[in-house]
Amino acid sequence: MKTLNVIGWTSAGIGAIIILLGVISGLMGNSILPSINHVVNYFHIANSFLLLAVALFIVVNRCECKK
């Protein structure tokens, strides 16, 4: 379960970094990553990472309660 917890925190960190990149990109007016054209796409990508993190934290918490 410790590995799932680490993966969850990593996913949450990646999501937070992508949100920061989206905010910076929106303030600067140009794209930081060349493959992402619009600011909204940063938040769509970050949403996936954050949902994965929440799901992993729920799984880890539920499995620890059974012990």
N, CA, C and O atoms as CSV, one atom per row, in Angstrom:
chain,resi,resn,atom,element,x,y,z
A,1,MET,N,N,0.814,-1.196,0.000
A,1,MET,CA,C,0.000,0.000,0.000
A,1,MET,C,C,0.863,1.270,0.000
A,1,MET,O,O,0.413,2.339,-0.410
A,2,LYS,N,N,2.108,1.130,0.466
A,2,LYS,CA,C,2.975,2.301,0.503
A,2,LYS,C,C,3.289,2.788,-0.911
A,2,LYS,O,O,3.397,3.992,-1.144
A,3,THR,N,N,3.435,1.860,-1.850
A,3,THR,CA,C,3.729,2.271,-3.216
A,3,THR,C,C,2.547,3.017,-3.835
A,3,THR,O,O,2.737,3.979,-4.580
A,4,LEU,N,N,1.319,2.571,-3.523
A,4,LEU,CA,C,0.147,3.291,-4.030
A,4,LEU,C,C,0.059,4.689,-3.442
A,4,LEU,O,O,-0.364,5.626,-4.119
A,5,ASN,N,N,0.457,4.831,-2.188
A,5,ASN,CA,C,0.463,6.139,-1.544
A,5,ASN,C,C,1.482,7.059,-2.218
A,5,ASN,O,O,1.202,8.234,-2.456
A,6,VAL,N,N,2.658,6.524,-2.523
A,6,VAL,CA,C,3.690,7.313,-3.204
A,6,VAL,C,C,3.229,7.696,-4.611
A,6,VAL,O,O,3.452,8.824,-5.052
A,7,ILE,N,N,2.596,6.773,-5.308
A,7,ILE,CA,C,2.086,7.076,-6.645
A,7,ILE,C,C,0.997,8.143,-6.566
A,7,ILE,O,O,0.925,9.017,-7.430
A,8,GLY,N,N,0.157,8.081,-5.543
A,8,GLY,CA,C,-0.888,9.086,-5.356
A,8,GLY,C,C,-0.302,10.471,-5.126
A,8,GLY,O,O,-0.745,11.446,-5.732
A,9,TRP,N,N,0.704,10.559,-4.239
A,9,TRP,CA,C,1.336,11.859,-3.986
A,9,TRP,C,C,2.065,12.383,-5.222
A,9,TRP,O,O,2.064,13.587,-5.478
A,10,THR,N,N,2.684,11.488,-5.986
A,10,THR,CA,C,3.356,11.900,-7.216
A,10,THR,C,C,2.348,12.432,-8.222
A,10,THR,O,O,2.583,13.456,-8.863
A,11,SER,N,N,1.241,11.745,-8.355
A,11,SER,CA,C,0.196,12.190,-9.271
A,11,SER,C,C,-0.372,13.549,-8.855
A,11,SER,O,O,-0.622,14.406,-9.702
A,12,ALA,N,N,-0.573,13.742,-7.558
A,12,ALA,CA,C,-1.061,15.033,-7.069
A,12,ALA,C,C,-0.041,16.140,-7.332
A,12,ALA,O,O,-0.411,17.257,-7.690
A,13,GLY,N,N,1.230,15.831,-7.157
A,13,GLY,CA,C,2.284,16.814,-7.433
A,13,GLY,C,C,2.359,17.195,-8.893
A,13,GLY,O,O,2.520,18.368,-9.228
A,14,ILE,N,N,2.244,16.207,-9.764
A,14,ILE,CA,C,2.245,16.491,-11.202
A,14,ILE,C,C,1.042,17.346,-11.574
A,14,ILE,O,O,1.165,18.277,-12.369
A,15,GLY,N,N,-0.115,17.038,-11.006
A,15,GLY,CA,C,-1.312,17.834,-11.260
A,15,GLY,C,C,-1.141,19.276,-10.818
A,15,GLY,O,O,-1.546,20.198,-11.525
A,16,ALA,N,N,-0.534,19.477,-9.638
A,16,ALA,CA,C,-0.302,20.838,-9.138
A,16,ALA,C,C,0.683,21.596,-10.031
A,16,ALA,O,O,0.497,22.784,-10.294
A,17,ILE,N,N,1.721,20.916,-10.491
A,17,ILE,CA,C,2.696,21.562,-11.388
A,17,ILE,C,C,2.042,21.960,-12.700
A,17,ILE,O,O,2.318,23.037,-13.229
A,18,ILE,N,N,1.183,21.107,-13.227
A,18,ILE,CA,C,0.511,21.430,-14.493
A,18,ILE,C,C,-0.447,22.603,-14.307
A,18,ILE,O,O,-0.576,23.437,-15.203
A,19,ILE,N,N,-1.125,22.681,-13.155
A,19,ILE,CA,C,-1.986,23.829,-12.885
A,19,ILE,C,C,-1.148,25.104,-12.835
A,19,ILE,O,O,-1.544,26.132,-13.385
A,20,LEU,N,N,0.006,25.039,-12.177
A,20,LEU,CA,C,0.900,26.199,-12.131
A,20,LEU,C,C,1.351,26.609,-13.536
A,20,LEU,O,O,1.389,27.798,-13.852
A,21,LEU,N,N,1.690,25.633,-14.374
A,21,LEU,CA,C,2.082,25.941,-15.753
A,21,LEU,C,C,0.933,26.599,-16.515
A,21,LEU,O,O,1.153,27.504,-17.320
A,22,GLY,N,N,-0.298,26.140,-16.258
A,22,GLY,CA,C,-1.461,26.748,-16.907
A,22,GLY,C,C,-1.673,28.187,-16.487
A,22,GLY,O,O,-1.992,29.044,-17.312
A,23,VAL,N,N,-1.494,28.452,-15.188
A,23,VAL,CA,C,-1.652,29.826,-14.696
A,23,VAL,C,C,-0.566,30.727,-15.278
A,23,VAL,O,O,-0.855,31.836,-15.728
A,24,ILE,N,N,0.675,30.261,-15.270
A,24,ILE,CA,C,1.772,31.050,-15.834
A,24,ILE,C,C,1.565,31.278,-17.326
A,24,ILE,O,O,1.796,32.378,-17.829
A,25,SER,N,N,1.132,30.245,-18.025
A,25,SER,CA,C,0.874,30.376,-19.457
A,25,SER,C,C,-0.240,31.379,-19.731
A,25,SER,O,O,-0.167,32.146,-20.691
A,26,GLY,N,N,-1.273,31.374,-18.885
A,26,GLY,CA,C,-2.369,32.325,-19.060
A,26,GLY,C,C,-1.936,33.750,-18.801
A,26,GLY,O,O,-2.371,34.669,-19.496
A,27,LEU,N,N,-1.081,33.945,-17.806
A,27,LEU,CA,C,-0.603,35.295,-17.501
A,27,LEU,C,C,0.360,35.822,-18.564
A,27,LEU,O,O,0.353,37.009,-18.889
A,28,MET,N,N,1.187,34.924,-19.101
A,28,MET,CA,C,2.156,35.346,-20.115
A,28,MET,C,C,1.517,35.522,-21.482
A,28,MET,O,O,1.988,36.324,-22.289
A,29,GLY,N,N,0.468,34.792,-21.747
A,29,GLY,CA,C,-0.218,34.907,-23.021
A,29,GLY,C,C,0.316,33.989,-24.107
A,29,GLY,O,O,-0.204,34.000,-25.222
A,30,ASN,N,N,1.335,33.196,-23.815
A,30,ASN,CA,C,1.819,32.232,-24.797
A,30,ASN,C,C,1.987,30.870,-24.132
A,30,ASN,O,O,1.991,30.770,-22.905
A,31,SER,N,N,2.122,29.845,-24.928
A,31,SER,CA,C,2.173,28.486,-24.417
A,31,SER,C,C,3.580,28.139,-23.935
A,31,SER,O,O,4.565,28.427,-24.614
A,32,ILE,N,N,3.664,27.521,-22.763
A,32,ILE,CA,C,4.952,27.080,-22.227
A,32,ILE,C,C,5.351,25.757,-22.868
A,32,ILE,O,O,6.489,25.585,-23.305
A,33,LEU,N,N,4.411,24.835,-22.918
A,33,LEU,CA,C,4.652,23.555,-23.578
A,33,LEU,C,C,4.121,23.633,-25.005
A,33,LEU,O,O,2.951,23.960,-25.203
A,34,PRO,N,N,4.942,23.343,-25.993
A,34,PRO,CA,C,4.504,23.534,-27.386
A,34,PRO,C,C,3.363,22.619,-27.828
A,34,PRO,O,O,2.651,22.946,-28.778
A,35,SER,N,N,3.176,21.483,-27.161
A,35,SER,CA,C,2.120,20.564,-27.583
A,35,SER,C,C,0.743,20.957,-27.038
A,35,SER,O,O,-0.267,20.398,-27.465
A,36,ILE,N,N,0.689,21.922,-26.090
A,36,ILE,CA,C,-0.577,22.373,-25.513
A,36,ILE,C,C,-0.858,23.776,-26.027
A,36,ILE,O,O,-0.112,24.712,-25.736
A,37,ASN,N,N,-1.938,23.921,-26.793
A,37,ASN,CA,C,-2.208,25.187,-27.471
A,37,ASN,C,C,-3.025,26.174,-26.652
A,37,ASN,O,O,-2.812,27.381,-26.770
A,38,HIS,N,N,-3.950,25.700,-25.828
A,38,HIS,CA,C,-4.844,26.580,-25.090
A,38,HIS,C,C,-4.652,26.379,-23.586
A,38,HIS,O,O,-4.287,25.292,-23.138
A,39,VAL,N,N,-4.900,27.428,-22.819
A,39,VAL,CA,C,-4.709,27.386,-21.370
A,39,VAL,C,C,-5.650,26.372,-20.734
A,39,VAL,O,O,-5.274,25.719,-19.761
A,40,VAL,N,N,-6.839,26.226,-21.247
A,40,VAL,CA,C,-7.822,25.308,-20.664
A,40,VAL,C,C,-7.322,23.868,-20.714
A,40,VAL,O,O,-7.661,23.067,-19.843
A,41,ASN,N,N,-6.531,23.535,-21.708
A,41,ASN,CA,C,-6.031,22.167,-21.829
A,41,ASN,C,C,-5.116,21.783,-20.675
A,41,ASN,O,O,-5.049,20.609,-20.313
A,42,TYR,N,N,-4.404,22.752,-20.086
A,42,TYR,CA,C,-3.588,22.457,-18.908
A,42,TYR,C,C,-4.472,21.938,-17.775
A,42,TYR,O,O,-4.105,20.993,-17.076
A,43,PHE,N,N,-5.625,22.556,-17.601
A,43,PHE,CA,C,-6.504,22.176,-16.499
A,43,PHE,C,C,-7.205,20.848,-16.770
A,43,PHE,O,O,-7.539,20.128,-15.828
A,44,HIS,N,N,-7.433,20.512,-18.030
A,44,HIS,CA,C,-7.988,19.201,-18.359
A,44,HIS,C,C,-6.979,18.106,-18.025
A,44,HIS,O,O,-7.349,17.061,-17.489
A,45,ILE,N,N,-5.726,18.338,-18.336
A,45,ILE,CA,C,-4.687,17.356,-18.035
A,45,ILE,C,C,-4.507,17.233,-16.529
A,45,ILE,O,O,-4.409,16.122,-16.008
A,46,ALA,N,N,-4.462,18.352,-15.825
A,46,ALA,CA,C,-4.278,18.333,-14.374
A,46,ALA,C,C,-5.445,17.634,-13.688
A,46,ALA,O,O,-5.252,16.952,-12.681
A,47,ASN,N,N,-6.644,17.793,-14.217
A,47,ASN,CA,C,-7.819,17.141,-13.652
A,47,ASN,C,C,-7.648,15.626,-13.640
A,47,ASN,O,O,-8.027,14.974,-12.667
A,48,SER,N,N,-7.091,15.063,-14.691
A,48,SER,CA,C,-6.884,13.617,-14.749
A,48,SER,C,C,-5.912,13.156,-13.666
A,48,SER,O,O,-6.156,12.151,-12.999
A,49,PHE,N,N,-4.821,13.882,-13.491
A,49,PHE,CA,C,-3.850,13.508,-12.469
A,49,PHE,C,C,-4.431,13.642,-11.066
A,49,PHE,O,O,-4.184,12.792,-10.209
A,50,LEU,N,N,-5.201,14.701,-10.824
A,50,LEU,CA,C,-5.773,14.897,-9.495
A,50,LEU,C,C,-6.849,13.854,-9.177
A,50,LEU,O,O,-6.954,13.402,-8.037
A,51,LEU,N,N,-7.647,13.473,-10.177
A,51,LEU,CA,C,-8.638,12.417,-9.951
A,51,LEU,C,C,-7.977,11.078,-9.676
A,51,LEU,O,O,-8.463,10.303,-8.853
A,52,LEU,N,N,-6.873,10.799,-10.358
A,52,LEU,CA,C,-6.121,9.576,-10.092
A,52,LEU,C,C,-5.576,9.587,-8.668
A,52,LEU,O,O,-5.609,8.563,-7.985
A,53,ALA,N,N,-5.079,10.725,-8.218
A,53,ALA,CA,C,-4.551,10.836,-6.859
A,53,ALA,C,C,-5.652,10.604,-5.827
A,53,ALA,O,O,-5.440,9.884,-4.852
A,54,VAL,N,N,-6.812,11.199,-6.028
A,54,VAL,CA,C,-7.922,11.022,-5.088
A,54,VAL,C,C,-8.343,9.555,-5.040
A,54,VAL,O,O,-8.570,9.010,-3.959
A,55,ALA,N,N,-8.447,8.921,-6.193
A,55,ALA,CA,C,-8.840,7.511,-6.229
A,55,ALA,C,C,-7.824,6.634,-5.500
A,55,ALA,O,O,-8.207,5.718,-4.772
A,56,LEU,N,N,-6.541,6.906,-5.689
A,56,LEU,CA,C,-5.519,6.108,-5.015
A,56,LEU,C,C,-5.544,6.329,-3.506
A,56,LEU,O,O,-5.360,5.380,-2.743
A,57,PHE,N,N,-5.767,7.562,-3.064
A,57,PHE,CA,C,-5.842,7.821,-1.627
A,57,PHE,C,C,-7.053,7.131,-1.006
A,57,PHE,O,O,-6.975,6.656,0.127
A,58,ILE,N,N,-8.157,7.071,-1.721
A,58,ILE,CA,C,-9.338,6.365,-1.208
A,58,ILE,C,C,-9.058,4.873,-1.092
A,58,ILE,O,O,-9.425,4.250,-0.096
A,59,VAL,N,N,-8.414,4.296,-2.097
A,59,VAL,CA,C,-8.093,2.868,-2.063
A,59,VAL,C,C,-7.153,2.561,-0.900
A,59,VAL,O,O,-7.370,1.599,-0.163
A,60,VAL,N,N,-6.118,3.366,-0.735
A,60,VAL,CA,C,-5.159,3.137,0.348
A,60,VAL,C,C,-5.849,3.274,1.703
A,60,VAL,O,O,-5.611,2.470,2.604
A,61,ASN,N,N,-6.691,4.275,1.851
A,61,ASN,CA,C,-7.382,4.485,3.123
A,61,ASN,C,C,-8.341,3.332,3.425
A,61,ASN,O,O,-8.415,2.885,4.570
A,62,ARG,N,N,-9.066,2.847,2.434
A,62,ARG,CA,C,-10.021,1.765,2.660
A,62,ARG,C,C,-9.299,0.468,3.014
A,62,ARG,O,O,-9.776,-0.290,3.858
A,63,CYS,N,N,-8.162,0.205,2.384
A,63,CYS,CA,C,-7.434,-1.023,2.671
A,63,CYS,C,C,-6.792,-0.999,4.050
A,63,CYS,O,O,-6.685,-2.040,4.698
A,64,GLU,N,N,-6.361,0.179,4.512
A,64,GLU,CA,C,-5.761,0.280,5.840
A,64,GLU,C,C,-6.814,0.148,6.948
A,64,GLU,O,O,-6.499,-0.283,8.057
A,65,CYS,N,N,-8.055,0.517,6.648
A,65,CYS,CA,C,-9.121,0.424,7.666
A,65,CYS,C,C,-9.510,-1.026,7.918
A,65,CYS,O,O,-9.960,-1.351,9.017
A,66,LYS,N,N,-9.354,-1.896,6.947
A,66,LYS,CA,C,-9.723,-3.293,7.088
A,66,LYS,C,C,-8.756,-4.057,7.981
A,66,LYS,O,O,-9.112,-5.109,8.513
A,67,LYS,N,N,-7.543,-3.549,8.154
A,67,LYS,CA,C,-6.529,-4.270,8.940
A,67,LYS,C,C,-6.772,-4.150,10.405
A,67,LYS,O,O,-6.011,-4.697,11.204
